[in-house]
Amino acid sequence: MDALVSLCKRRGFLFQSSEIYGGVQGFWDYGPLGVELKRNLKDAWWHDMISGHNELVTPAGAPSTFEMVGLDCTIIMHPQVWKCSGHYDLFHDHMVDCRESKKRYRFDQVRGRFVEYQDKKIFVSTLAEIEQEEDEVRRRGMKFFKLRAKNADELTIEKESLTLDKLDSTDNVLAPDAKTLGTLTEPREFNLMFKTTLGALGGEEDTTFLRPETAQGIFVNFKNVVDSSRVRIPFGIGQTGKSFRNEITPRNFTFRSREFEQMEIEFFCHPDQSQEWYRYWRDRRMAWYTKLGLSDESLIMREHHTEELAHYSVGTADIEYAFPFLPEGEYGELEGIAHRGDFDLRSHMEGKLDPSTNPMTVELNEHGKPKYRGSGKDLSYRDDITNEKFVPHVIEPSAGADRAALAFLCEAYTEDEAPDENGKMQTRTVMKLDPRLAPIKAAVFPLVKKDGMPEVAQEIYGALKEHYNVFYDAKGAVGRRYRRQDEAGTPYCITVDGDSLKDKTVTIRDRDSLEQTRVKIDDVVSEIQSRMKASI
């Protein structure tokens, strides 16, 4: 993981936000290569979900044909949206404060191990990455017990790594930045929404929030979409965009950030067919990741147990990936597919629903009135053929663009051996990204900067540039130029050499197989197009 993080900064995939000022934890900037990768990922999702969908054909495994449309909603919405959705009351994590260091931690994310010396046993916690956890626990344990290096064997460290929420008590916990035991407070709720202010006066009545998810913008526009686009149930509405969550302890590179981008579908269907649609979307979304290059061995589909389900959910499955920063056998969430029932549309119609009621009814305040009033608008759907009126059920495939980009980077990072410019085998770092996701599709090199080679190379570069993001490089030995493009994930390199001026051909080198093929100059564009199509 350290090697990948280093490559991402060195080659311009990712930078820490505001790095020249020391950075801001939980915020990341995408560099020249990273922004192309993320854009390609979102474009692939949008094409698969929206623009490339054929509503006239029933996809394999689907109960019927369906329509798909898109939206782009605002980040700041009416504050009542978040009260009726449940986020205002329920969107929180449990946190603990350290009385000694004055720092705050998310209760279920601080890991550690039990450490024993003589007859005393303590729990040493740390924020170190999993690879460094045992060494960090050992170092802090020895410091706490005042042991020298020669006495290190007297310290016993349990193999099992635990998070704080798995402990019966924090009395014997050494907090991540503390020197004494028992400095952590009892866990308490911490709202994850970022507050902001509408207008110039800045009073309490002007408080609203940066959206913690893109889904609610779709729900509040449900009636607008139905009335304006003539869609019929079943249909889906897709949206990509920024969301914000005030994570207590952002960590693991871009996996848990405070500002991130989502790719979400809200799929509206008849209640009687909702379970079939849930299974369809669960299986289809899993297949999307494997088609773009994530290995079956690194992915799992995990159905939530009943006690894990959100208060509105009939069923939820997570697509999870074996990120290298996680312990062996553990997986991190890439996407959740949730059967949300009619909770969202009813909440925005009637008011915030009470999750403790079954079937759910509007939550009341101490005066017997709705705690948070809904819009009062009718968000039910009337079938123009059967004349049946009902509140649709919703299936929500919700993916993180940043987490997906990180997963594809982790999967792509490879070290193998390849010959250098002198034919000697050297270790090669290569990003084996699917050509559809690769930031640069092809690089064009003149072998030397003379004898008419640059002119030919520039002509090829210009022709390819009309179709793809390509790169021109005339500096350094060609072997080093190949290595630079391997690290960037560029699938094809095109070299103009001395023979090109004689027989009007160039060499196309394949990133993964290292195979080099001579192709006519006039056929270069069609050859790259053919190879790109073959990768689909």
RODO-2510 file (C-alpha; in nm, 4 decimals, decimal comma):
residues 536
     n   res          X          Y          Z
     1     m     0,0000     0,0000     0,0000
     2     d     0,2871     0,2383     0,0787
     3     a     0,4311     0,1816    -0,2694
     4     l     0,0940     0,2621    -0,4298
     5     v     0,0488     0,5808    -0,2250
     6     s     0,3988     0,6909    -0,3253
     7     l     0,3285     0,6221    -0,6934
     8     c    -0,0029     0,8126    -0,6772
     9     k     0,1744     1,1266    -0,5588
    10     r     0,4825     1,0873    -0,7790
    11     r     0,2839     1,0347    -1,0986
    12     g    -0,0013     1,2756    -1,0278
    13     f    -0,2926     1,0504    -0,9411
    14     l    -0,3650     1,1930    -0,5949
    15     f    -0,2381     1,4708    -0,3673
    16     q    -0,3386     1,5626    -0,0148
    17     s    -0,5561     1,8741    -0,0151
    18     s    -0,3741     2,1978     0,0804
    19     e    -0,0489     2,0044     0,1153
    20     i     0,1737     2,3156     0,1154
    21     y     0,0002     2,4224     0,4380
    22     g     0,0364     2,0827     0,6023
    23     g    -0,2733     1,9289     0,4438
    24     v    -0,6293     1,8816     0,5667
    25     q    -0,7136     1,5372     0,7007
    26     g    -0,9840     1,3577     0,5052
    27     f    -0,9614     1,5680     0,1878
    28     w    -0,7820     1,4682    -0,1331
    29     d    -0,7117     1,6326    -0,4687
    30     y    -0,6978     1,4388    -0,7945
    31     g    -0,3955     1,5222    -1,0094
    32     p    -0,3671     1,5168    -1,3910
    33     l    -0,3769     1,1368    -1,4112
    34     g    -0,6206     1,0896    -1,1229
    35     v    -0,8833     1,3246    -1,2600
    36     e    -0,8807     1,1348    -1,5917
    37     l    -0,9112     0,7986    -1,4146
    38     k    -1,2029     0,9173    -1,2021
    39     r    -1,3763     1,0808    -1,4989
    40     n    -1,3391     0,7599    -1,7029
    41     l    -1,4830     0,5611    -1,4130
    42     k    -1,7855     0,7898    -1,3802
    43     d    -1,8355     0,7905    -1,7590
    44     a    -1,8289     0,4092    -1,7618
    45     w    -2,0887     0,4026    -1,4827
    46     w    -2,3092     0,6646    -1,6525
    47     h    -2,2965     0,4845    -1,9869
    48     d    -2,3798     0,1502    -1,8287
    49     m    -2,6602     0,2904    -1,6137
    50     i    -2,8106     0,5778    -1,8154
    51     s    -2,6921     0,6788    -2,1616
    52     g    -2,6171     0,3268    -2,2908
    53     h    -2,9311     0,1651    -2,1488
    54     n    -3,1750     0,0227    -2,4048
    55     e    -3,5246     0,0527    -2,2582
    56     l    -3,6715    -0,1554    -2,5419
    57     v    -3,4913    -0,4749    -2,4401
    58     t    -3,5234    -0,6785    -2,1192
    59     p    -3,1705    -0,7257    -1,9777
    60     a    -3,0673    -1,0718    -1,8633
    61     g    -3,2063    -1,1401    -1,5161
    62     a    -3,4431    -0,8399    -1,5134
    63     p    -3,8181    -0,8923    -1,4533
    64     s    -3,9058    -0,6594    -1,7438
    65     t    -3,7890    -0,3680    -1,9548
    66     f    -3,7306    -0,0398    -1,7726
    67     e    -3,6312     0,3206    -1,8359
    68     m    -3,3361     0,5174    -1,6948
    69     v    -3,2923     0,8966    -1,6719
    70     g    -3,0484     1,1288    -1,4952
    71     l    -3,0468     1,4267    -1,2594
    72     d    -2,7972     1,6775    -1,1239
    73     c    -2,9244     1,8161    -0,7938
    74     t    -2,7828     2,0901    -0,5707
    75     i    -2,5472     2,0188    -0,2826
    76     i    -2,7405     2,2519    -0,0500
    77     m    -3,1099     2,1740    -0,0092
    78     h    -3,3984     2,2861     0,2139
    79     p    -3,3076     2,1852     0,5741
    80     q    -3,6442     2,0095     0,6121
    81     v    -3,5215     1,7487     0,3617
    82     w    -3,2693     1,6194     0,6165
    83     k    -3,5193     1,6200     0,9016
    84     c    -3,7758     1,4143     0,7109
    85     s    -3,5105     1,1794     0,5688
    86     g    -3,3917     1,0886     0,9190
    87     h    -3,0401     1,2265     0,8800
    88     y    -3,0928     1,5103     1,1279
    89     d    -3,1756     1,2688     1,4113
    90     l    -3,0133     0,9422     1,3076
    91     f    -2,7085     1,0201     1,0938
    92     h    -2,4304     0,9837     1,3468
    93     d    -2,1290     0,7828     1,4549
    94     h    -2,0218     0,7036     1,8098
    95     m    -1,7138     0,8915     1,9239
    96     v    -1,4884     0,9017     2,2261
    97     d    -1,2750     1,1896     2,3535
    98     c    -0,9363     1,1520     2,5195
    99     r    -0,9169     1,3616     2,8367
   100     e    -0,5373     1,3693     2,8166
   101     s    -0,4672     1,4493     2,4500
   102     k    -0,7980     1,6347     2,3897
   103     k    -0,8367     1,4388     2,0653
   104     r    -1,1514     1,2726     1,9349
   105     y    -1,1795     0,9267     1,7795
   106     r    -1,4456     0,7192     1,6135
   107     f    -1,5233     0,4379     1,8572
   108     d    -1,5416     0,1562     1,6028
   109     q    -1,2302     0,2557     1,4045
   110     v    -0,9558     0,2712     1,6655
   111     r    -0,7785    -0,0655     1,6653
   112     g    -0,5370    -0,2237     1,9074
   113     r    -0,4192    -0,5367     2,0900
   114     f    -0,3954    -0,6654     2,4420
   115     v    -0,0452    -0,6404     2,5858
   116     e     0,0741    -0,8181     2,9012
   117     y     0,3831    -0,7645     3,1139
   118     q     0,4325    -0,9658     3,4324
   119     d     0,0895    -0,9588     3,6036
   120     k    -0,0522    -0,6471     3,4301
   121     k    -0,2610    -0,6569     3,1124
   122     i    -0,3588    -0,3468     2,9158
   123     f    -0,5103    -0,2697     2,5747
   124     v    -0,2814    -0,0585     2,3575
   125     s    -0,4727     0,1261     2,0826
   126     t    -0,3312     0,2943     1,7742
   127     l    -0,4290     0,4718     1,4540
   128     a    -0,1428     0,3117     1,2598
   129     e    -0,2194     0,1269     0,9382
   130     i    -0,2732    -0,2467     0,9779
   131     e     0,0747    -0,3305     0,8421
   132     q     0,2393    -0,1201     1,1149
   133     e    -0,0089    -0,1994     1,3920
   134     e     0,1842    -0,4730     1,5731
   135     d     0,5118    -0,2795     1,5671
   136     e     0,3384     0,0349     1,6934
   137     v     0,1601    -0,1578     1,9714
   138     r     0,4921    -0,3132     2,0748
   139     r     0,6686     0,0238     2,0768
   140     r     0,3982     0,1923     2,2858
   141     g     0,3661    -0,1076     2,5170
   142     m     0,7396    -0,1080     2,5906
   143     k     0,7313     0,2661     2,6526
   144     f     0,4349     0,2332     2,8897
   145     f     0,6017    -0,0434     3,0924
   146     k     0,9415     0,1341     3,0697
   147     l     1,1130    -0,1640     2,9091
   148     r     1,4447    -0,1551     2,7257
   149     a     1,5011    -0,3245     2,3914
   150     k     1,6839    -0,6148     2,5545
   151     n     1,3668    -0,6907     2,7578
   152     a     1,1312    -0,6863     2,4603
   153     d     1,0714    -1,0625     2,4830
   154     e     0,9152    -1,0170     2,8281
   155     l     0,6235    -0,8353     2,6654
   156     t     0,3379    -1,0545     2,5395
   157     i     0,1238    -0,9183     2,2540
   158     e    -0,1948    -1,0992     2,1552
   159     k    -0,2317    -1,1730     1,7851
   160     e    -0,5962    -1,0670     1,7587
   161     s    -0,6561    -0,7077     1,6533
   162     l    -0,9721    -0,5513     1,7998
   163     t    -1,1592    -0,2224     1,7693
   164     l    -1,2661    -0,0312     2,0799
   165     d    -1,6335    -0,1184     2,0347
   166     k    -1,5478    -0,4869     2,0863
   167     l    -1,4177    -0,4238     2,4406
   168     d    -1,6236    -0,4576     2,7582
   169     s    -1,4594    -0,1497     2,9114
   170     t    -1,2080     0,1234     2,8251
   171     d    -1,0668     0,1446     3,1796
   172     n    -0,7437    -0,0331     3,0811
   173     v    -0,7142     0,1211     2,7358
   174     l    -0,4085     0,3251     2,6407
   175     a    -0,5571     0,5792     2,3969
   176     p    -0,3686     0,6422     2,0687
   177     d    -0,2069     0,9667     2,1881
   178     a    -0,2094     0,9129     2,5664
   179     k     0,0542     0,8116     2,8199
   180     t    -0,1838     0,6925     3,0928
   181     l    -0,4708     0,4428     3,1028
   182     g    -0,8428     0,5104     3,1172
   183     t    -0,8426     0,8530     2,9535
   184     l    -1,1263     0,7838     2,7077
   185     t    -1,4784     0,9089     2,7694
   186     e    -1,7890     0,6989     2,7213
   187     p    -1,8913     0,6841     2,3541
   188     r    -2,1490     0,9402     2,2459
   189     e    -2,3290     1,0298     1,9265
   190     f    -2,1730     1,2723     1,6783
   191     n    -2,3761     1,4085     1,3858
   192     l    -2,1903     1,3625     1,0591
   193     m    -2,3485     1,6448     0,8588
   194     f    -2,1545     1,9629     0,7828
   195     k    -2,3489     2,2731     0,8845
   196     t    -2,3571     2,5821     0,6674
   197     t    -2,5547     2,9081     0,6571
   198     l    -2,7943     3,0416     0,3953
   199     g    -2,8088     3,4183     0,3513
   200     a    -2,6143     3,7057     0,5023
   201     l    -2,7654     3,7278     0,8526
   202     g    -2,6489     3,3860     0,9698
   203     g    -2,9128     3,3244     1,2346
   204     e    -3,0163     2,9808     1,3647
   205     e    -3,3096     2,9814     1,1255
   206     d    -3,0627     3,0125     0,8336
   207     t    -2,8772     2,6913     0,9220
   208     t    -2,8728     2,4147     0,6644
   209     f    -2,6342     2,1343     0,5675
   210     l    -2,4054     2,0118     0,2937
   211     r    -2,5692     1,6970     0,1645
   212     p    -2,4396     1,3714     0,3175
   213     e    -2,5754     1,1734     0,0198
   214     t    -2,7095     1,2405    -0,3305
   215     a    -3,0189     1,0208    -0,2904
   216     q    -3,2506     1,2763    -0,1299
   217     g    -3,2254     1,5107    -0,4284
   218     i    -3,3702     1,2305    -0,6398
   219     f    -3,6576     1,1607    -0,3996
   220     v    -3,7694     1,5225    -0,3739
   221     n    -3,7637     1,5452    -0,7563
   222     f    -3,9578     1,2216    -0,8093
   223     k    -4,2799     1,3961    -0,9112
   224     n    -4,0942     1,6460    -1,1331
   225     v    -3,9323     1,3630    -1,3264
   226     v    -4,2564     1,1652    -1,3653
   227     d    -4,4479     1,4723    -1,4843
   228     s    -4,1812     1,6033    -1,7226
   229     s    -4,0298     1,2957    -1,8858
   230     r    -4,3262     1,0563    -1,9255
   231     v    -4,1374     0,7694    -1,7617
   232     r    -4,3431     0,4749    -1,6440
   233     i    -4,2698     0,2450    -1,3521
   234     p    -4,0393     0,0583    -1,3362
   235     f    -3,7744     0,3234    -1,3970
   236     g    -3,4540     0,4518    -1,2411
   237     i    -3,3052     0,7951    -1,1795
   238     g    -2,9256     0,8235    -1,1699
   239     q    -2,7014     1,0923    -1,0284
   240     t    -2,3319     1,1466    -0,9636
   241     g    -2,2017     1,4187    -0,7369
   242     k    -2,0240     1,5363    -0,4243
   243     s    -2,1348     1,4430    -0,0743
   244     f    -1,9908     1,5446     0,2621
   245     r    -1,9632     1,3588     0,5922
   246     n    -1,7780     1,4929     0,8923
   247     e    -1,5892     1,1722     0,9625
   248     i    -1,4251     1,1707     1,3047
   249     t    -1,1197     0,9719     1,1992
   250     p    -1,0754     0,9727     0,8195
   251     r    -0,8079     0,7204     0,7259
   252     n    -0,6822     0,4561     0,4827
   253     f    -0,5897     0,6969     0,2033
   254     t    -0,9077     0,7969     0,0144
   255     f    -1,1199     0,5104     0,1505
   256     r    -1,2798     0,7194     0,4255
   257     s    -1,2876     1,0878     0,3348
   258     r    -1,4892     1,3881     0,4433
   259     e    -1,5603     1,5003     0,0870
   260     f    -1,6327     1,2301    -0,1680
   261     e    -1,8273     1,1581    -0,4840
   262     q    -2,1161     0,9157    -0,5188
   263     m    -2,2723     0,7341    -0,8144
   264     e    -2,6293     0,6487    -0,7153
   265     i    -2,9408     0,5010    -0,8709
   266     e    -3,2864     0,5226    -0,7162
   267     f    -3,4934     0,2597    -0,8935
   268     f    -3,8723     0,2918    -0,8508
   269     c    -4,0856    -0,0181    -0,8918
   270     h    -4,4174    -0,1761    -0,7935
   271     p    -4,4104    -0,3164    -0,4364
   272     d    -4,5048    -0,6653    -0,5624
   273     q    -4,1928    -0,6788    -0,7831
   274     s    -3,9455    -0,5104    -0,5500
   275     q    -3,7721    -0,8287    -0,4291
   276     e    -3,7078    -0,9400    -0,7886
   277     w    -3,5628    -0,5997    -0,8759
   278     y    -3,3470    -0,6044    -0,5628
   279     r    -3,1891    -0,9339    -0,6697
   280     y    -3,1428    -0,8063    -1,0254
   281     w    -2,9599    -0,4894    -0,9233
   282     r    -2,7493    -0,6717    -0,6649
   283     d    -2,6188    -0,9173    -0,9264
   284     r    -2,5818    -0,6623    -1,2050
   285     r    -2,3729    -0,4240    -0,9967
   286     m    -2,1399    -0,7023    -0,8869
   287     a    -2,0783    -0,7950    -1,2510
   288     w    -1,9922    -0,4339    -1,3426
   289     y    -1,6827    -0,4317    -1,1219
   290     t    -1,5483    -0,7589    -1,2591
   291     k    -1,6016    -0,6454    -1,6183
   292     l    -1,3806    -0,3438    -1,5496
   293     g    -1,1008    -0,5476    -1,4004
   294     l    -1,1536    -0,6264    -1,0316
   295     s    -1,0792    -0,9939    -0,9683
   296     d    -1,3451    -1,2340    -0,8409
   297     e    -1,1045    -1,3417    -0,5646
   298     s    -1,0903    -0,9870    -0,4236
   299     l    -1,4662    -0,9219    -0,4266
   300     i    -1,7480    -1,0521    -0,2090
   301     m    -2,1223    -0,9882    -0,1884
   302     r    -2,2281    -0,9608     0,1752
   303     e    -2,5946    -0,9628     0,2714
   304     h    -2,6652    -0,7598     0,5860
   305     h    -2,7951    -0,9413     0,8914
   306     t    -3,1305    -0,8215     1,0260
   307     e    -2,9694    -0,6275     1,3118
   308     e    -2,7439    -0,4397     1,0637
   309     l    -3,0254    -0,3113     0,8438
   310     a    -3,1143     0,0560     0,8441
   311     h    -3,4516     0,1348     0,9966
   312     y    -3,6146     0,1729     0,6542
   313     s    -3,4457    -0,1182     0,4771
   314     v    -3,6137    -0,4440     0,3748
   315     g    -3,2774    -0,5842     0,2645
   316     t    -2,9248    -0,4630     0,1910
   317     a    -2,6196    -0,6205     0,0291
   318     d    -2,2700    -0,4729     0,0192
   319     i    -2,0181    -0,5288    -0,2576
   320     e    -1,6856    -0,5391    -0,0737
   321     y    -1,3235    -0,5412    -0,1895
   322     a    -1,0117    -0,6803    -0,0200
   323     f    -0,8210    -0,3525     0,0092
   324     p    -0,4522    -0,4126     0,0911
   325     f    -0,4641    -0,1837     0,3970
   326     l    -0,7135    -0,4192     0,5656
   327     p    -0,6157    -0,7314     0,7630
   328     e    -0,6068    -1,0612     0,5768
   329     g    -0,9615    -1,1859     0,5210
   330     e    -1,1292    -0,8474     0,5756
   331     y    -1,3092    -0,6442     0,3088
   332     g    -1,4134    -0,2805     0,2687
   333     e    -1,7396    -0,1578     0,1219
   334     l    -1,7434    -0,0439    -0,2423
   335     e    -2,1171    -0,0227    -0,2976
   336     g    -2,4384    -0,0881    -0,1132
   337     i    -2,7559    -0,2141    -0,2810
   338     a    -3,0485    -0,1355    -0,0512
   339     h    -3,4170    -0,2243    -0,0692
   340     r    -3,5535     0,0944     0,0881
   341     g    -3,9225     0,0089     0,0599
   342     d    -4,1476     0,3181     0,0463
   343     f    -3,9730     0,4940     0,3375
   344     d    -3,8268     0,7879     0,1446
   345     l    -4,1241     0,8940    -0,0655
   346     r    -4,3640     0,8549     0,2292
   347     s    -4,1347     1,0545     0,4580
   348     h    -4,1250     1,3466     0,2166
   349     m    -4,5024     1,3226     0,1744
   350     e    -4,6156     1,2752     0,5352
   351     g    -4,3204     1,3591     0,7619
   352     k    -4,0399     1,1677     0,9296
   353     l    -4,1444     0,8085     0,9892
   354     d    -4,0923     0,6369     1,3238
   355     p    -3,8573     0,3382     1,2765
   356     s    -3,9884     0,1688     1,5912
   357     t    -4,3376     0,1247     1,4401
   358     n    -4,4369    -0,1604     1,2091
   359     p    -4,5806    -0,0685     0,9669
   360     m    -4,4056     0,2657     1,0035
   361     t    -4,6128     0,5684     1,0972
   362     v    -4,5219     0,9344     1,1267
   363     e    -4,3125     1,0118     1,4359
   364     l    -4,4974     1,2450     1,6728
   365     n    -4,3703     1,5087     1,9158
   366     e    -4,4805     1,5600     2,2783
   367     h    -4,7928     1,7421     2,1548
   368     g    -4,9055     1,4530     1,9354
   369     k    -4,8151     1,6399     1,6165
   370     p    -4,5676     1,5235     1,3473
   371     k    -4,2135     1,5777     1,4787
   372     y    -4,0991     1,6928     1,1342
   373     r    -4,3663     1,7772     0,8805
   374     g    -4,3370     1,6463     0,5257
   375     s    -4,4005     1,8473     0,2126
   376     g    -4,7686     1,7564     0,1934
   377     k    -4,7207     1,6823    -0,1774
   378     d    -4,8633     1,3624    -0,3241
   379     l    -4,5642     1,1510    -0,4278
   380     s    -4,7649     0,8402    -0,5096
   381     y    -4,7787     0,7019    -0,8636
   382     r    -5,0853     0,6244    -1,0737
   383     d    -5,0510     0,3626    -1,3470
   384     d    -5,2158     0,5123    -1,6555
   385     i    -5,3054     0,1653    -1,7883
   386     t    -5,4417    -0,0137    -1,4788
   387     n    -5,5365     0,3084    -1,2944
   388     e    -5,3758     0,1598    -0,9806
   389     k    -5,2356     0,4174    -0,7392
   390     f    -4,9489     0,3260    -0,5044
   391     v    -4,6309     0,4559    -0,3404
   392     p    -4,3426     0,2928    -0,5295
   393     h    -4,0786     0,0856    -0,3560
   394     v    -3,7165     0,1880    -0,4120
   395     i    -3,4019    -0,0147    -0,4833
   396     e    -3,0841     0,1887    -0,4349
   397     p    -2,7477     0,0841    -0,5813
   398     s    -2,5145     0,3418    -0,4209
   399     a    -2,1465     0,3393    -0,5211
   400     g    -1,8546     0,5553    -0,4143
   401     a    -1,6562     0,6937    -0,7075
   402     d    -1,3513     0,7574    -0,4884
   403     r    -1,3589     0,4127    -0,3295
   404     a    -1,4036     0,2520    -0,6705
   405     a    -1,1094     0,4506    -0,8097
   406     l    -0,8989     0,3388    -0,5124
   407     a    -0,9998    -0,0258    -0,5640
   408     f    -0,9052    -0,0152    -0,9328
   409     l    -0,5716     0,1478    -0,8449
   410     c    -0,5025    -0,1244    -0,5864
   411     e    -0,5977    -0,3982    -0,8333
   412     a    -0,3886    -0,2448    -1,1125
   413     y    -0,0657    -0,1971    -0,9168
   414     t     0,1751    -0,4671    -1,0323
   415     e     0,5465    -0,5316    -1,0104
   416     d     0,6977    -0,7640    -1,2713
   417     e     1,0124    -0,7872    -1,4819
   418     a     1,0759    -0,6397    -1,8246
   419     p     1,3902    -0,5738    -2,0312
   420     d     1,5364    -0,2234    -2,0224
   421     e     1,6776    -0,0392    -2,3253
   422     n     1,9881    -0,2580    -2,3060
   423     g     1,7908    -0,5838    -2,2913
   424     k     1,8678    -0,6401    -1,9223
   425     m     1,5761    -0,7632    -1,7072
   426     q     1,4672    -0,5066    -1,4503
   427     t     1,1822    -0,4805    -1,2023
   428     r     0,8962    -0,2902    -1,3635
   429     t     0,6138    -0,1065    -1,1880
   430     v     0,3022    -0,1108    -1,4042
   431     m    -0,0587    -0,0019    -1,3492
   432     k    -0,2619    -0,2654    -1,5335
   433     l    -0,5784    -0,0583    -1,5616
   434     d    -0,8526    -0,1605    -1,8014
   435     p    -0,8003     0,0517    -2,1181
   436     r    -1,1435     0,2082    -2,0625
   437     l    -1,0267     0,3445    -1,7268
   438     a    -0,6661     0,4276    -1,8191
   439     p    -0,6036     0,8047    -1,7912
   440     i    -0,3945     0,8034    -2,1095
   441     k    -0,4983     0,5650    -2,3867
   442     a    -0,1801     0,5833    -2,5950
   443     a     0,1591     0,7534    -2,5948
   444     v     0,3462     0,8525    -2,9104
   445     f     0,7292     0,8592    -2,9234
   446     p     0,9758     0,9616    -3,1921
   447     l     1,2771     0,7352    -3,1363
   448     v     1,5085     1,0371    -3,1740
   449     k     1,4430     1,4076    -3,2196
   450     k     1,5761     1,4266    -3,5757
   451     d     1,5606     1,2726    -3,9242
   452     g     1,1909     1,3618    -3,9667
   453     m     1,0727     1,1307    -3,6862
   454     p     0,9212     1,4065    -3,4666
   455     e     0,7138     1,5339    -3,7579
   456     v     0,5648     1,1877    -3,8240
   457     a     0,5056     1,1282    -3,4525
   458     q     0,3322     1,4644    -3,4122
   459     e     0,1025     1,3868    -3,7059
   460     i     0,0024     1,0542    -3,5459
   461     y    -0,0430     1,2289    -3,2111
   462     g    -0,2770     1,4856    -3,3673
   463     a    -0,4874     1,2183    -3,5373
   464     l    -0,5257     1,0170    -3,2141
   465     k    -0,5946     1,3282    -3,0054
   466     e    -0,9257     1,3763    -3,1858
   467     h    -1,0500     1,0500    -3,0322
   468     y    -0,8608     0,9877    -2,7075
   469     n    -0,6514     1,1427    -2,4364
   470     v    -0,2996     1,0655    -2,5645
   471     f     0,0514     1,1748    -2,4659
   472     y     0,3512     1,2893    -2,6703
   473     d     0,6997     1,2272    -2,5298
   474     a     1,0314     1,2883    -2,7070
   475     k     1,2587     1,3121    -2,4020
   476     g     1,4991     1,0430    -2,2817
   477     a     1,5751     0,6871    -2,3824
   478     v     1,2747     0,5050    -2,5234
   479     g     1,2993     0,2400    -2,2505
   480     r     1,2583     0,5046    -1,9804
   481     r     0,9669     0,6526    -2,1722
   482     y     0,8023     0,3101    -2,1742
   483     r     0,8508     0,2827    -1,7964
   484     r     0,6920     0,6216    -1,7358
   485     q     0,3857     0,5200    -1,9336
   486     d     0,3690     0,1805    -1,7582
   487     e     0,3448     0,3623    -1,4246
   488     a     0,0691     0,5839    -1,5655
   489     g    -0,1255     0,2780    -1,6851
   490     t    -0,1073     0,3689    -2,0560
   491     p    -0,2074     0,0524    -2,2479
   492     y    -0,0368     0,1321    -2,5827
   493     c     0,2864     0,3043    -2,6829
   494     i     0,3528     0,3979    -3,0452
   495     t     0,7134     0,4477    -3,1544
   496     v     0,8277     0,6157    -3,4758
   497     d     1,1751     0,4892    -3,5757
   498     g     1,4090     0,4948    -3,8728
   499     d     1,2121     0,2284    -4,0604
   500     s     0,8941     0,4357    -4,0278
   501     l     1,0259     0,6822    -4,2836
   502     k     1,0981     0,4013    -4,5278
   503     d     0,8049     0,1607    -4,5005
   504     k     0,5460     0,3947    -4,3423
   505     t     0,4961     0,1709    -4,0382
   506     v     0,5325     0,2211    -3,6621
   507     t     0,5667    -0,0072    -3,3585
   508     i     0,2732    -0,0466    -3,1201
   509     r     0,3777    -0,1886    -2,7821
   510     d     0,1194    -0,3542    -2,5565
   511     r     0,1605    -0,2596    -2,1877
   512     d     0,0647    -0,5980    -2,0407
   513     s     0,2017    -0,8530    -2,2884
   514     l     0,4963    -0,6320    -2,3995
   515     e     0,4234    -0,7558    -2,7524
   516     q     0,5407    -0,5163    -3,0245
   517     t     0,3564    -0,5057    -3,3574
   518     r     0,4338    -0,3146    -3,6766
   519     v     0,1324    -0,1239    -3,8080
   520     k     0,0945     0,1066    -4,1080
   521     i     0,0901     0,4743    -4,0101
   522     d    -0,2421     0,5239    -4,1897
   523     d    -0,3944     0,2408    -3,9809
   524     v    -0,2784     0,3560    -3,6342
   525     v    -0,6038     0,5280    -3,5365
   526     s    -0,8233     0,2370    -3,6489
   527     e    -0,5872    -0,0109    -3,4787
   528     i    -0,6098     0,1707    -3,1426
   529     q    -0,9872     0,2005    -3,1830
   530     s    -1,0099    -0,1721    -3,2534
   531     r    -0,8031    -0,2565    -2,9462
   532     m    -1,0107    -0,0258    -2,7263
   533     k    -1,3339    -0,1895    -2,8462
   534     a    -1,1871    -0,5343    -2,7842
   535     s    -1,1352    -0,4437    -2,4183
   536     i    -1,5107    -0,3922    -2,3622
***
